[in-house]
């Protein structure tokens, strides 16, 4: 096994400080990229989709659960399969308590092409309680480029799409696939993909920090059972 070089504590400290310079540069570059992402235009979703979930039929608007934003994870689960893709399951395993997203006016949900009758037992097996909907028979995954045709057969890939609600109008703001999912899963990493971001005063562009009526930063991080929506 090729292990790291063994050095003195002082040599390690110098090397760590040199790396810290690069890490801080990456953080600033990531902040700038996130701001550029929030400046992306958006497109209205005027096509009607019918999903099936725990409460029956639902529209894309319904998936917001009354909040301003919606983050959809496109979970690869073929209609004829009994289980979803292992990599997608690993992604959902790392999603934390949704109360922290909800406090920022953002809903998270998974969507798959499998019928809900196949999703439900697999969801119970995995012990997940997050919202998961079936888009079986709908064009949702094709329209958002997670299902593509290859030699006449549908081929799925994992992806993530963000939506923004303005009253009763729904807009698509962002999507990413494949390696674009690397490093995602935490509350802040998901919010960084959305049009409203973390809703902090320091974020650019200005004017979005209070879009969801979120409290000041010093009051926003709470125990997940202390939030009051």
C-alpha positions in Angstrom: 0.0 0.0 0.0 1.4 3.4 -1.0 1.0 5.4 2.3 1.7 9.1 2.8 5.3 10.1 3.6 6.3 10.2 7.2 7.6 13.6 8.3 8.0 15.7 11.5 5.2 17.7 13.0 6.8 20.9 11.8 7.1 19.6 8.2 3.5 18.5 8.3 2.4 21.9 9.6 4.1 23.7 6.7 2.6 21.3 4.1 -0.8 21.7 5.7 -0.6 25.6 5.5 0.4 25.4 1.9 -2.6 23.2 1.1 -4.9 25.5 3.1 -4.1 28.3 0.7 -5.4 26.1 -2.2 -8.4 25.1 -0.2 -9.4 28.7 0.5 -9.0 29.5 -3.2 -11.3 26.6 -4.0 -13.9 27.8 -1.5 -13.9 31.3 -3.0 -14.1 29.9 -6.5 -17.0 27.6 -5.5 -18.8 30.6 -4.0 -18.4 32.5 -7.3 -19.6 29.5 -9.3 -22.7 29.2 -7.0 -23.4 32.9 -7.6 -23.1 32.3 -11.3 -25.5 29.4 -11.1 -28.0 31.5 -9.3 -27.9 34.0 -12.1 -29.0 31.4 -14.6 -32.3 32.2 -16.4 -35.2 29.9 -15.7 -37.9 28.4 -18.0 -41.5 27.9 -17.1 -42.8 24.3 -16.9 -46.2 24.4 -18.6 -46.4 20.7 -19.3 -48.6 18.8 -17.0 -47.2 15.7 -15.3 -49.0 13.2 -13.1 -47.0 11.5 -10.4 -48.1 8.9 -7.9 -47.0 9.0 -4.3 -48.2 8.1 -0.8 -51.2 10.4 -1.0 -52.2 9.3 -4.5 -51.9 11.4 -7.7 -49.9 14.6 -7.6 -48.8 17.3 -10.0 -45.4 18.9 -10.2 -46.9 21.8 -8.3 -48.1 19.5 -5.6 -44.5 18.1 -5.1 -43.5 21.5 -3.7 -45.7 20.8 -0.6 -46.4 24.6 -0.5 -42.8 25.7 -0.3 -40.9 28.0 -2.7 -38.4 25.5 -4.1 -38.2 21.8 -5.1 -35.1 19.7 -5.5 -35.9 16.4 -7.4 -33.5 13.5 -7.3 -34.0 11.4 -10.4 -33.6 7.9 -8.9 -32.8 5.2 -11.5 -35.5 2.5 -10.9 -36.6 0.7 -14.1 -40.4 0.0 -14.4 -39.8 -3.8 -14.5 -37.1 -3.9 -11.7 -37.7 -4.9 -8.1 -35.0 -2.6 -6.7 -33.4 0.7 -7.6 -29.8 1.3 -8.7 -27.3 0.8 -5.8 -25.5 4.1 -6.5 -28.8 6.0 -6.3 -29.6 4.2 -3.0 -26.2 5.3 -1.6 -27.1 8.9 -2.6 -30.4 8.8 -0.7 -28.7 7.2 2.3 -26.6 10.4 2.8 -29.5 12.8 2.7 -29.9 14.3 6.2 -33.0 15.4 8.1 -35.2 17.4 5.7 -36.3 19.9 8.3 -33.2 22.0 7.6 -34.2 22.2 3.9 -37.8 22.9 4.8 -36.8 25.8 7.0 -35.4 27.4 3.9 -38.5 26.9 1.9 -37.1 24.0 0.0 -38.7 20.5 -0.5 -36.6 17.4 -1.5 -38.2 14.4 -3.3 -37.1 11.4 -5.3 -38.8 10.5 -8.6 -38.4 7.3 -10.6 -40.0 5.6 -13.6 -40.9 2.5 -11.7 -44.6 2.1 -10.6 -45.3 3.2 -7.1 -46.2 -0.4 -6.2 -42.6 -1.4 -6.8 -41.1 1.7 -5.2 -43.0 1.3 -1.9 -41.6 -2.1 -0.8 -38.1 -1.1 -1.7 -38.5 2.2 0.1 -39.6 0.3 3.2 -36.7 -2.1 2.9 -34.3 0.9 2.9 -36.0 2.6 5.8 -36.5 5.9 4.0 -39.2 8.3 4.9 -38.5 11.1 2.4 -41.1 11.8 -0.4 -40.7 9.4 -3.4 -42.9 9.6 -6.4 -43.5 7.4 -9.5 -43.5 9.1 -12.9 -44.4 5.8 -14.6 -45.9 6.4 -18.0 -45.0 10.1 -17.9 -42.4 12.0 -20.0 -40.9 13.7 -16.9 -37.5 11.8 -16.9 -37.2 12.2 -20.7 -38.0 15.9 -20.7 -35.3 16.5 -18.0 -32.8 14.3 -19.8 -32.3 11.5 -17.3 -33.9 9.0 -19.7 -32.5 8.7 -23.2 -33.0 6.4 -26.0 -30.2 3.9 -27.0 -30.9 1.5 -29.8 -34.6 2.0 -29.3 -34.5 1.3 -25.6 -34.8 3.8 -22.7 -31.6 4.2 -20.7 -31.6 6.0 -17.4 -28.9 7.9 -15.6 -29.0 9.6 -12.1 -29.7 13.3 -12.0 -30.9 16.2 -10.0 -33.2 19.0 -11.0 -34.2 22.2 -9.2 -37.5 24.0 -9.6 -38.8 27.4 -8.3 -42.5 28.2 -7.6 -43.9 31.7 -8.1 -47.5 31.5 -6.9 -49.1 28.8 -9.1 -46.3 29.0 -11.8 -43.5 26.4 -11.8 -40.0 27.1 -13.3 -37.1 24.8 -14.0 -33.9 26.5 -12.8 -31.1 23.9 -12.9 -30.2 20.2 -13.6 -27.0 18.2 -13.2 -26.1 14.6 -13.9 -23.3 12.0 -13.4 -20.2 13.6 -11.9 -22.2 16.7 -11.2 -23.7 14.8 -8.3 -20.3 14.2 -6.6 -20.1 15.9 -3.2 -23.9 16.5 -3.0 -26.2 15.3 -0.2 -25.8 17.9 2.6 -28.3 20.7 3.1 -25.9 23.4 2.0 -24.7 21.5 -1.1 -28.3 21.1 -2.2 -29.3 24.7 -1.5 -26.2 25.8 -3.5 -27.8 24.3 -6.6 -31.1 26.3 -6.2 -32.0 29.7 -7.5 -32.4 31.1 -3.9 -29.3 29.5 -2.6 -28.7 29.4 1.2 -30.6 32.7 1.5 -27.7 34.3 3.4 -27.0 38.0 3.2 -23.5 37.5 1.8 -24.6 35.6 -1.2 -24.8 37.1 -4.7 -26.9 38.2 -6.4 -28.4 40.4 -3.7 -32.1 40.4 -2.9 -32.7 36.7 -2.4 -31.7 36.3 1.2 -35.2 37.0 2.5 -37.1 35.4 -0.4 -38.5 32.7 1.7 -38.9 34.8 4.9 -36.1 32.9 6.5 -34.8 34.1 9.9 -31.4 35.8 10.4 -28.4 33.5 10.2 -27.8 33.5 13.9 -31.4 32.0 14.4 -31.6 29.7 11.4 -29.7 26.6 12.4 -31.8 24.8 15.0 -32.4 21.3 16.2 -34.5 19.7 13.6 -37.5 19.4 16.0 -37.4 23.1 16.8 -38.3 24.5 13.4 -41.7 26.1 13.0 -42.8 26.2 9.4 
